[in-house]
Amino acid sequence: MCLRRLVNWKEQEFILCNKRKAKHANIWEKISELFDPSRCNIVKVASHQNIIYNELADKIAKHYSEQEYSKDVRTTYYTFTNMEELQKFLSKGDDGK
């Protein structure tokens, strides 16, 4: 499956994970372990989106481990700040295509 199918645009943010479903599947905790919340700025939580794959989380963490962390009062989220780099990353897909 191409990464683009797991990611949707919303202004300048990429929505990657359903927090409630991921928590139920113990996936959100695994994703959180990959990120240093004082530095990362990667995944936004949205109730209507797919669960992020562990492999995708790992791939993203490797590419964006230096991004700044952002926190909203209503929801904790991470966003990509380098859109050009992210587009290039997503265009490859998780199957190498």
C-alpha positions, 0 to 999 in steps of 0.5 A: 500500500502506498503511503499516500493512501494512509495520509490525507492533506489538511492545510499544512498537516498530514493526518496519519493516525486514529488515536482511539483505535490505535490506543485500542490496538496498542499501536499508538503507544508503539508509535509514541516510543519512536518519537522524542516529544521534546523534538518531534513534530510528525503525526496528527491525531484525527478521529476519522483517519486510518491507523498508522502502520508501525513500519510507517511510523519507524520510517517517518521517525528516521526521516523527521527525528529533528522536527519540533514538537507541537501540542494543542489544548484539544489534541496532541499532534505532530506536523511536518514542517518541510513539505517539499521533503515530505512530498518527496518521501511520500511519493516513494510509498512504503513499497518502494514505488 
